[in-house]
Amino acid sequence: MGALAALLVLGGCAGRVPGVIGQACLNSDRPAATPALCSCVQQVANQTLTSAEQRRAAQFFRNPQRAQEVRQSDRPGDERFWQRYRAFADRAAAICG
């Protein structure tokens, strides 16, 4: 769960950042993030997640409970997505944090 928490802290930016993850970061209410950090997270997303996975992950910024639901799901598709999402979040925290 630490990777999710680290990624969710990345919201709260002001400015314009391209990409669905970058925009989710900018539109969240987390004050620790900057436009540079949101851009970095988007760059990591571009390297590690498909477009569809990015759209799905962006929902977590608006609704952290949704992340919990996916994490706890027994559905194979959710489990595969969660593994890829965790890898993304861990990498984003290492590179951008």
C-alpha positions as CSV (number, residue, x, y, z in Angstrom):
1,M,0.0,0.0,0.0
2,G,3.0,2.3,0.4
3,A,3.4,2.8,-3.3
4,L,-0.2,3.9,-3.6
5,A,0.1,6.3,-0.8
6,A,3.3,7.7,-2.3
7,L,1.6,8.2,-5.7
8,L,-1.5,9.8,-4.2
9,V,0.7,12.3,-2.4
10,L,1.8,13.5,-5.8
11,G,-1.4,15.5,-6.5
12,G,-2.2,19.1,-5.9
13,C,-0.2,20.8,-8.7
14,A,-0.9,24.1,-10.3
15,G,-0.2,24.7,-14.0
16,R,-0.7,22.6,-17.1
17,V,0.8,19.1,-17.6
18,P,-0.1,16.9,-20.5
19,G,-1.5,13.4,-20.1
20,V,-4.3,11.9,-18.1
21,I,-2.1,11.1,-15.1
22,G,-0.5,14.5,-15.1
23,Q,-3.9,16.2,-15.2
24,A,-5.2,13.9,-12.4
25,C,-2.2,15.0,-10.4
26,L,-2.9,18.7,-11.1
27,N,-6.6,18.4,-10.3
28,S,-6.1,16.6,-7.0
29,D,-6.1,18.3,-3.6
30,R,-2.7,17.1,-2.5
31,P,-0.4,20.1,-1.7
32,A,3.0,18.3,-1.8
33,A,3.1,18.1,-5.6
34,T,4.5,20.6,-8.1
35,P,4.0,20.9,-11.9
36,A,7.4,19.4,-12.4
37,L,6.5,16.4,-10.2
38,C,3.2,15.9,-12.0
39,S,5.1,16.0,-15.3
40,C,7.6,13.4,-14.0
41,V,4.9,11.1,-12.9
42,Q,3.2,11.4,-16.3
43,Q,6.5,10.5,-18.0
44,V,6.8,7.4,-15.9
45,A,3.2,6.5,-16.7
46,N,4.0,6.9,-20.4
47,Q,6.9,4.4,-20.0
48,T,5.1,1.8,-17.9
49,L,1.3,1.9,-18.5
50,T,-0.9,1.7,-21.6
51,S,-3.3,4.5,-22.3
52,A,-6.2,2.5,-21.0
53,E,-4.3,1.7,-17.8
54,Q,-3.4,5.4,-17.4
55,R,-7.1,6.3,-17.6
56,R,-7.9,3.7,-15.0
57,A,-5.1,4.8,-12.7
58,A,-6.1,8.5,-13.0
59,Q,-9.4,7.6,-11.3
60,F,-7.4,6.8,-8.2
61,F,-6.5,10.5,-7.7
62,R,-10.2,11.4,-7.6
63,N,-11.3,8.4,-5.7
64,P,-8.7,6.6,-3.6
65,Q,-11.4,4.1,-2.4
66,R,-11.5,2.8,-6.0
67,A,-7.8,1.9,-5.7
68,Q,-8.6,-0.1,-2.6
69,E,-11.4,-1.9,-4.4
70,V,-9.1,-2.9,-7.3
71,R,-6.3,-3.9,-4.9
72,Q,-8.6,-6.2,-2.9
73,S,-10.4,-7.6,-6.0
74,D,-10.1,-11.3,-6.8
75,R,-10.8,-10.7,-10.5
76,P,-7.7,-11.8,-12.6
77,G,-7.9,-8.6,-14.7
78,D,-7.8,-6.4,-11.6
79,E,-5.0,-8.4,-10.1
80,R,-2.9,-8.0,-13.3
81,F,-3.7,-4.3,-13.5
82,W,-2.8,-3.8,-9.8
83,Q,0.6,-5.4,-10.3
84,R,1.3,-3.1,-13.2
85,Y,0.0,-0.1,-11.3
86,R,2.2,-1.0,-8.3
87,A,5.2,-1.2,-10.6
88,F,4.4,2.2,-12.0
89,A,3.8,3.7,-8.5
90,D,7.1,2.3,-7.2
91,R,9.0,3.6,-10.2
92,A,7.4,7.0,-10.0
93,A,8.2,7.3,-6.3
94,A,11.8,6.3,-7.0
95,I,12.4,8.6,-10.0
96,C,10.1,11.5,-9.2
97,G,10.0,11.5,-5.4
